[in-house]
Amino acid sequence: MNDMRHVERTVRVDTTKITARDVQVFYGDTHAIRNVSVDIPDKTVTAFIGPSGCGKSTFLRCLNRMNDTISVARVEGRIEIDGEDIYDRRVDPVQLRAKVGMVFQKPNPFPKSIYDNVAYGPRIHGLARDRADLDGIVEKALRRAALWAEVKDRLSAAGTGLSGGQQQRLCIARAVATSPEVLLMDEPCSALDPIATDQVENLIHELRENYSVVIVTHSMSQASRVSQKTAYFHLGELVEYGETGQIFTNPQDERTENYITGRIG
Amino acid sequence: MQVSFILLSLAAIGALAFVTARHRAIASVGGDARRLHSLPIYYGLNGSIMALVPALALLVAWMLVQPLFLDGAIRSDLSDSVLPEGSAMGLVVSDVRRVAEGLESGPLAQSFIAGDFADATPEEVGRMLVRGGTALGAPLTRPVLDAAMEYRTTSRTLRWIMGIAVLAVAVIGAAVAIHRSEGSYRARNVVETGMLGLLMVSASIAILTTLGIVMSMLFETANFFSQYPFTRFFFNTTWQPSFSGRGGASELGILPLLWGTLYISLIALIVAVPIGLFSAIYLSEYAGRAFRSVAKPTIEILAGIPTIVYGLFALITVGPLLRDAIASPLGLGNSASSVMTAGLVMGIMLIPFVSSLSDDIINAVPQAMRDGSLGLGATKSETIRMVIVPAALPGIVGAVLLAASRAIGETMIVVLGAGAAARLDLNPFEAMTTVTVKIVSQLTGDTDFNSPETLVAFALGLTLFVITLGLNVLALFIVRKYREQYE
């Protein structure tokens, strides 16, 4: 934790993007998330940290209803995005996921060309008027993911042929191509080397301009580098939530302090 | 010496070698098994292997070589002068062998050994042998009987020598192994080599059998093409074999049969591929655990039904139904056996092949692919159509080609469903037939084995083999080429 660049701690926009109240998640008989309430601001990077199995990924997957795809999972409580309850019966989870993009732990490009990977979301949601429009969307997404320069000459090559770091940036490009409002990242750098990690972290900084980014990470130095807000989860509970600088320098809860100073976890 | 007696003795020697070698190894380290190089059981196994493997190898080799040697001996004994007029040497030799076997083990064996036949004429012995169940090619003559007696004596002597040699080899092997069984001997490594040898022998038996099948087909096919022109077989559009008695030359063109095979297989695949694939998708992506655990075995039961039962279903149910419901009203024919009948029923038979293989392949697509697609806001069916099926496509193609191989090789359903009339026709409600059915009909019945009408079966079989081999190679190639796309 030598690299404590606590950059841009101040939250520029005060509007709240996601509001969670008393969220409970059950996997069958297991109570995975207990009473989590949190307000995630817009145009901010929020980091979820905590030991393995503490429920941070589970909570992340509640935010775009990916837990719906697991038949034994059950979510209670209230989660709102822009004041709208996403677990309301009128909300189509498929539409929701277009608005709340997700990047996974392991790069998972489809076995298609680079172009088709990025164009996947826009095609499904009919975002492009014609081919030229789609080309534009793909280029913009790849540029935003800082991948354009590397792949612009081989857009028809297989996405699976890229290096690990490139694949993860391709997945980020794929997620931003549908112009989501929130981007969820589940340990996006855990399968990457330090150089690729650095590239993805720089990317997260830039994405903050347009999106509300929520990132789950095991690396506390990463959380301190990229995020403005940090939430510490422990055994399914949200222990502490606040400004990243404050969590890392002056934690209020003993459990948070133990984790951050390396005494546990 | 009886072979069964030799095998029993070998088993006893092997067991004894096991016990002794193990015991000696333990004794050599003063009863402390931890000081042995290998576990005690390896010393025992080493003893058994050393005793049995060389002995069994000798036994097998001997039994392969002995008949060849004896045949050679008979041939040199029987000079050409004793040959009955117009008969070939090979026939006489096999007569000698049969007579010898009849004397050795037939019902006459006891009285023969007692010397009852010393004065009997060859004709009388021959009659008695025939009564005892021995088939003879020609009336028994004195030289043949003499040769048979000679054959019998030599063969008995050789058997005895073989038994003694085999048992001696076993005992020597066991002694060597037991002598070596001491604490520092690496028995475990020897047993490891023995395992490797066993596996290699098994693998080579499978390969050699395939080679043997191909070779026998090749020889008979070459024989056929020496009697029937190559071009007429492949390019003639009529199939009209003429059997002895009917007279006239045969027309043996493969095209109508090939057409029937491909037509029926095509219909079968049109039925089986969509149904099989869709049921696989339903089972792997949508069905709940409980339903899946019932439905998957149920579908797989279809694969366990013997094809003759499918054939009966085609003959009794599907054929008449199609004729009465579709073919007759539309004026497309009034035959209960039709390409459509066989194709439909064969398609039903193939459903479990396609669905079971595709199900495994779809399940092998990583969950990360599904998450990735769903996370972008795709629906389940969009995910399946645009990500999962493309990712699983090589495997699905492989499954379809395997099903096609089965369809091409199928016989019973065709006989009962589509009839046996060779015809080049587009109407799917006409009776047609396939290559496999004709192979059966050419080889069964009372026919001269050396005529083109019979030998054509081998040419048909080889053609079929080449086609299915080609399909299998194509399937393997496709699966290999695209296999690791998602990793």
Interface residues (C-beta under 8 A of the other chain):
Chain A: N64 M66 T69 S71 V94 Q95 L96 R97 A98 K99 G101 M102 F104 K106 N108 P109 F110 P111 K112 Y120 G121 I124 H125 A158 T160 C171 R174 A175 T178
Chain B: G288 P366 A368 M369 R370 D371 G372 S373 L374 G375 L376 G377 A378 T379 E382 M386 V387 P390 A391 Q485 Y486 E487
